[in-house]
Amino acid sequence: MDLLARLERLPLGRPHLRLLLLLGLGWALDAMDVGLIGFTLPALIREFGLSPAQAGLLGSAGLLGMLLGAALGGRLADRLGRKAVVGYSLFLAGAGSLLTALAPGVGWLFLFRFLTGVGLGAELPVAASLMGEMSPRAHRGRMVVLLEAFWALGWLLAALLGYLLVPSWGWRAAFLAGALPALYAAYLRLSLPESPRFLLAQGRVREAEAVVAAWEKAFPGPLPEPVPLPPPKPLPYKALFQPPLRRRTLFIGLAWLALNAGYYGAFIWLPSLLVAQGYGLVRSLEYVLLITLAQVPGYLLAAFLVERLGRRPVLVGFLGLSALFAYLLGQAQGPGQVLLFGALLSFFNLGAWGAVYAYTPELFPTALRGSGAGFAAALGRVGGVLAPYATGLLLPALGPGGVLALHGALLLLAGAFAYGVGVETRGLPLE
């Protein structure tokens, strides 16, 4: 019997939820580590006497590592497997965060943030690919968006650590509190299954049979009859840049680039931008903590809509609304408007992230799914690297409002590129 058809017929159940939890735990800790640089940046600026440009460069150091990690991780996932990449990359990220807490000087701080970023960048697109490859077709998009929703939990934890630890205990305590759970989560991931789609693409039929059989045993009742599916076909890496995949690779990569630039340029700097607008450090961290809470319902709405309306319209619509509220946040007058427009920006922007993670792996066949998603994520990290640094350079000239308006324009551009992909994947076989 067709192994992929047997995997596809399984109803949503305990194995899928366990996979979601194990991947999501690491995902949340990744988000916490990325968010911590934003919530500790005011303290780092004060301790090391960083200029705005230097502070922006520090924010970009981890993202530069994520660029390299995404490019390498995606390719390694198609060669060595999804399981190995999501396990070892999280260990690298946790170790980098631990070393960040122990950094003796600003130069070491830059190096350790870069190493942490390599681990984070390798993990994220591969974890999304693994979740999508193991999920039933009718729930595939929703499960990947729910995985991405763990990012909101991690960012919320970063906000809490920044608010509770940084003013009293300093920035080192915050990074230490994030590193130890990440290392434990990496250990838990040793029990993850390998993707049967990857195993079949590598000709490892016996191993794929063992994974599918183990999952089938978790469903004691009668299972639906399997519907035959096309098997994975080997493809060279250059196929990503040839028809029919070239258009998908180009436009989704550009969407990732603009989305990363708009997101990281705004959110890494948000506590510091609020301080620049006259709010105190503690008050700014309180506001960002409340704004972060809006990410969770944003993800939940996106998870519902991607299976109702499709991946592409949700992604484009959420990016357009993100752009609007980024601009309005830059024009906000008083705490009430800051909280309202900041929460709406957070709601729609993180919902867009959920949609893009669900959409991207589905655009590529199994043999190139890790490579395609990794290429798009790596191109996105170019925007993520440049934006925090550029924000630091432009802040004196444009002010907080001008900087946020610029990032709103980048989010609008991301929506235009996502629309240009021109393909809807909802309900289609992965091959």
C-alpha positions in Angstrom: 0.0 0.0 0.0 1.2 3.5 -0.8 3.1 4.8 2.2 2.3 8.5 1.5 -1.4 7.6 1.0 -1.4 5.8 4.4 0.2 8.8 6.1 -2.2 11.3 4.4 -5.4 9.3 5.4 -4.6 9.6 9.1 -7.0 11.9 11.0 -5.6 14.6 13.2 -4.6 13.0 16.4 -2.1 12.5 19.3 1.0 12.0 17.1 0.4 15.2 15.3 -0.2 17.2 18.5 2.9 15.7 20.1 5.0 16.7 17.1 3.4 20.2 17.2 4.3 20.5 20.9 7.9 19.4 20.5 8.5 21.6 17.5 6.5 24.5 19.1 8.5 24.4 22.3 11.7 25.0 20.5 10.0 27.6 18.3 8.9 29.6 21.3 12.3 29.5 22.8 13.8 30.7 19.5 11.4 33.6 19.5 12.3 34.4 23.1 15.9 34.6 22.2 15.3 36.8 19.1 13.0 39.0 21.1 15.4 39.4 24.0 17.8 41.5 22.0 15.1 44.0 21.5 14.0 44.1 25.1 17.6 44.2 26.4 18.9 46.7 23.8 18.2 49.8 25.9 20.3 48.3 28.8 23.0 47.2 26.4 23.2 50.7 24.9 23.6 52.1 28.4 26.2 49.6 29.6 28.4 49.6 26.5 27.8 53.2 25.3 26.6 52.1 21.9 25.7 54.6 19.2 22.4 54.2 17.3 24.3 52.6 14.4 26.2 50.2 16.7 23.0 49.2 18.4 21.4 48.5 15.1 24.4 46.5 14.0 24.1 44.4 17.2 20.5 43.8 16.4 21.5 42.7 12.9 24.3 40.3 14.1 21.9 37.5 15.1 19.9 38.0 11.9 23.1 37.7 9.8 23.7 34.4 11.5 20.0 33.4 10.6 20.8 34.2 7.0 23.6 31.7 6.9 21.7 29.2 9.0 18.6 29.3 6.8 20.7 28.7 3.6 22.7 25.9 5.1 19.8 24.4 7.1 17.4 24.1 4.2 20.0 22.4 2.0 21.1 20.0 4.8 17.5 19.1 5.5 17.2 17.8 1.9 20.4 15.9 2.3 20.6 14.7 5.9 17.0 14.9 7.0 14.6 17.2 8.8 15.1 15.6 12.2 18.8 16.1 12.4 18.6 19.8 11.4 15.8 20.7 13.8 17.6 18.9 16.7 21.2 20.2 16.3 20.2 23.7 15.2 18.2 24.2 18.4 21.2 23.0 20.5 23.4 25.5 18.7 21.0 28.3 19.3 20.7 27.5 23.0 24.5 27.3 23.4 24.9 30.7 21.7 22.3 32.2 24.0 24.2 30.8 27.0 27.5 32.3 25.7 25.8 35.6 25.2 24.9 35.7 28.9 28.6 35.2 29.7 30.0 37.5 27.0 33.0 39.5 28.6 32.8 42.4 26.1 30.9 43.9 23.2 33.0 42.1 20.6 32.2 38.7 22.1 28.5 39.8 22.3 28.4 40.3 18.5 30.1 36.9 17.9 27.7 34.9 20.2 24.6 36.6 18.7 25.8 35.5 15.3 26.3 31.9 16.4 22.8 31.9 18.0 21.4 33.2 14.8 23.0 30.4 12.7 21.1 27.9 14.9 17.8 29.8 14.7 18.0 30.4 11.0 18.6 26.7 10.3 15.7 25.5 12.4 12.7 27.6 11.6 12.0 26.8 7.9 12.9 23.2 8.4 10.6 22.8 11.4 7.7 24.3 9.4 8.5 21.9 6.5 8.5 18.8 8.9 5.2 19.9 10.4 3.6 20.3 7.0 4.9 17.0 5.7 3.5 15.1 8.6 0.1 16.8 8.8 -3.1 15.7 7.0 -3.9 17.7 3.9 -7.1 19.2 5.3 -5.2 20.5 8.4 -1.7 21.1 7.0 -1.9 24.9 6.8 -3.6 25.3 10.2 -1.0 23.1 11.9 1.9 25.1 10.5 0.3 28.4 11.5 -0.3 27.0 15.0 3.4 26.0 15.1 4.3 29.6 14.1 1.9 30.8 16.9 4.4 29.5 19.4 6.5 32.5 18.2 4.0 34.8 20.0 4.4 32.8 23.2 8.2 33.1 23.0 8.1 36.8 22.2 5.7 37.3 25.2 8.2 35.4 27.4 10.9 37.7 26.1 8.8 40.7 27.0 8.2 39.3 30.5 11.9 38.6 31.0 12.8 42.0 29.8 10.2 43.6 32.1 10.9 41.4 35.2 14.6 40.8 35.0 16.4 43.5 33.0 15.6 46.5 35.3 16.6 44.7 38.5 19.0 41.9 37.4 20.4 43.1 34.1 20.5 41.8 30.6 22.7 38.8 31.4 20.1 37.2 33.6 17.5 37.5 30.8 19.7 35.6 28.3 20.7 33.0 30.9 17.0 32.4 31.6 16.4 31.8 27.9 19.4 29.5 27.2 18.8 26.7 29.6 15.2 25.7 28.5 16.4 25.8 24.9 19.1 23.2 25.6 16.6 21.0 27.3 14.2 21.3 24.4 17.0 20.3 22.0 17.4 17.1 24.0 13.6 16.4 23.9 13.7 16.6 20.1 15.9 13.5 19.9 12.6 11.6 20.0 11.1 13.2 16.9 10.2 11.1 13.9 11.9 11.6 10.5 9.6 12.7 7.6 8.5 9.6 5.6 8.4 11.9 2.5 12.1 12.7 2.9 12.9 9.0 3.6 11.1 7.9 0.4 12.8 10.6 -1.6 16.1 9.1 -0.4 15.1 5.6 -1.2 14.9 4.6 2.5 11.6 2.7 2.2 12.0 0.5 5.2 12.6 3.4 7.6 9.6 5.3 6.1 7.4 2.2 6.6 8.4 2.0 10.3 7.5 5.7 10.9 4.1 5.3 9.1 3.3 2.1 10.9 4.1 3.6 14.3 1.8 6.5 13.6 -1.0 4.2 12.4 -0.9 2.3 15.7 -1.9 5.5 17.5 -5.3 5.3 15.9 -7.1 2.1 17.2 -10.3 2.6 15.1 -10.8 1.9 11.4 -8.9 4.3 9.2 -10.2 5.7 5.9 -9.2 4.1 2.6 -6.0 5.6 1.3 -6.0 7.6 -1.9 -2.9 7.0 -4.1 -0.5 9.9 -4.3 2.4 10.7 -6.6 5.7 9.6 -5.0 8.5 12.2 -4.4 10.8 12.6 -7.4 14.5 13.5 -7.2 15.3 17.0 -8.5 18.6 19.0 -8.7 19.0 22.2 -6.7 19.1 24.3 -9.9 15.4 23.3 -10.6 14.5 26.0 -8.0 15.6 28.6 -10.6 14.1 27.0 -13.6 10.4 26.9 -14.8 8.0 26.0 -13.3 9.5 26.8 -9.9 11.5 29.9 -10.8 8.5 32.3 -10.4 7.6 30.8 -7.0 11.2 30.9 -5.8 11.7 34.5 -6.8 8.4 36.1 -5.6 8.2 34.2 -2.3 11.8 35.0 -1.6 11.2 38.7 -2.2 8.1 38.6 0.0 10.3 37.1 2.8 12.9 39.8 2.3 10.4 42.7 2.6 8.5 41.0 5.4 11.7 40.5 7.5 12.9 44.0 6.9 9.5 45.5 8.0 9.2 43.2 11.0 12.7 43.1 12.5 13.3 46.8 11.8 10.2 47.7 13.7 9.9 45.2 16.5 13.6 44.9 17.6 13.7 48.7 17.9 10.2 49.1 19.3 11.2 49.5 23.0 13.9 51.9 22.1 11.6 53.8 19.7 9.1 54.3 22.6 12.0 55.5 24.8 13.0 58.0 22.1 9.4 59.3 22.1 9.7 60.2 25.8 8.4 57.1 27.5 10.6 55.7 30.3 12.3 52.3 30.0 10.0 50.5 32.3 6.9 52.1 30.8 8.1 51.3 27.3 8.6 47.6 28.3 5.1 47.6 29.8 3.6 48.9 26.5 5.5 46.4 24.4 4.4 43.6 26.7 0.8 44.5 26.1 1.3 44.9 22.4 2.9 41.5 22.2 -0.3 39.9 23.7 -2.1 40.8 20.5 0.1 38.3 18.5 -1.7 35.3 19.9 -5.3 36.1 18.5 -3.6 37.2 15.2 -2.1 33.7 14.8 -5.4 32.0 15.7 -7.4 34.0 13.2 -4.8 33.3 10.5 -4.9 29.5 11.4 -8.7 29.6 10.8 -8.6 31.6 7.6 -5.8 29.8 5.8 -8.0 26.7 5.5 -11.1 28.7 4.6 -9.9 31.4 2.3 -6.5 30.0 1.3 -2.8 30.8 2.0 -2.3 33.6 -0.5 -5.2 35.9 0.2 -4.7 35.7 4.0 -1.0 36.5 3.6 -1.6 39.4 1.2 -4.5 40.8 3.3 -2.7 40.6 6.6 0.4 42.2 5.2 -1.6 45.1 3.8 -3.3 45.7 7.2 0.1 45.4 8.9 1.4 48.2 6.7 -1.5 50.5 7.6 -1.1 50.1 11.4 2.7 50.5 11.2 2.1 53.9 9.7 -0.6 54.8 12.2 1.6 53.7 15.1 4.3 56.1 13.9 1.6 58.9 14.0 0.2 57.9 17.4 -0.5 60.6 20.0 -0.5 59.4 23.6 -0.4 56.0 25.3 -3.9 55.0 24.2 -3.1 55.2 20.5 0.3 53.6 21.0 -1.4 50.6 22.5 -4.2 50.4 20.0 -2.2 50.8 16.8 0.7 48.8 18.2 -1.6 45.9 19.2 -3.2 45.9 15.7 0.2 46.0 14.0 1.2 43.0 16.2 -2.1 41.2 15.5 -1.9 41.4 11.7 1.9 41.2 11.3 2.3 38.0 13.2 -0.8 36.5 11.5 1.0 37.2 8.2 4.1 35.3 9.6 1.9 32.3 10.3 0.5 32.4 6.7 3.9 32.7 5.1 5.3 29.8 7.0 2.3 27.7 6.0 2.5 28.8 2.3 6.2 28.6 1.6 7.0 24.8 2.0 3.9 24.0 0.0 5.3 25.8 -3.0 8.1 23.3 -3.5 8.3 19.5 -4.0 9.7 17.2 -1.4 13.1 16.8 -2.9 13.6 20.6 -2.8 11.2 21.6 0.0 13.9 22.3 2.6 16.1 24.0 0.0 13.3 26.2 -1.3 12.1 27.2 2.1 15.6 27.7 3.2 16.5 29.9 0.2 13.4 32.1 0.8 14.2 32.4 4.5 17.8 33.2 3.8 16.8 35.9 1.3 14.4 37.2 4.0 17.2 37.4 6.5 19.0 39.8 4.2 16.2 42.2 4.9 16.3 41.3 8.6 20.0 42.0 8.7 19.9 45.3 7.0 16.7 46.7 8.6 17.8 47.0 12.3 21.1 48.6 11.2 19.4 50.9 8.8 16.9 51.9 11.5 19.7 53.0 13.7 21.2 55.1 10.9 17.9 56.7 9.9 16.4 57.3 13.3 18.2 60.6 13.9 17.0 61.9 10.6 13.5 60.5 10.3 12.5 60.2 13.9 10.4 57.3 15.4 7.4 58.2 13.3 9.3 58.3 10.0 11.0 55.0 10.7 7.7 53.2 11.4 6.2 54.6 8.3 9.1 53.3 6.3 8.7 49.8 7.8 5.0 50.0 6.9 5.9 50.6 3.3 8.2 47.5 3.4 5.3 45.4 4.7 3.1 46.7 1.9 5.8 45.7 -0.6 5.9 42.2 0.9 2.2 41.9 0.3 2.7 42.8 -3.4 5.4 40.2 -3.8 3.2 37.5 -2.1 0.4 38.4 -4.5 2.9 38.0 -7.4 3.5 34.3 -6.6 0.3 33.6 -8.3 -0.3 30.1 -6.9 -2.8 28.9 -4.3 -1.9 25.7 -2.5 -4.8 25.1 -0.2 -6.1 21.5 -0.4 -3.5 20.4 -3.0 -1.1 17.4 -2.6 2.4 18.4 -1.5 3.9 16.9 -4.7 
